[in-house]
């Protein structure tokens, strides 16, 4: 949560200065690295470090909202911004079920899931 507060500050300023797209790409790449690191963390301290990094790159939704505000007509903005909330809600509703279903498949594991 502390890293997310800092992320909102630096990503907002950076997206105004450098553009929305580069910040979105950096944020998504940093989030992917943080998730992979969290999955592979050998100790609790390492997990906390990876989660802090993940929080530091968590400005994707704010930057996406700013990008939508930049590229859409004022009459279309509310509809498109609401879609971000709808999609996030759908991910929270169906993500755990999809993950549970995928865990039952007998496929080679790319990332070890514990012992």
Buried (B, 14 or more C-beta within 10 A) or exposed (E): EEBBEBBBEEBBEBBEEEEBEEBBEBBBEBBEBBBEBBBEBEEEEEBEBBBBBBBBBBBBEBBBBBBBEEEBEEEEBEEBBEEBEEEEEEEEEEEEEEEEEEEEEEEEEEEEEEE
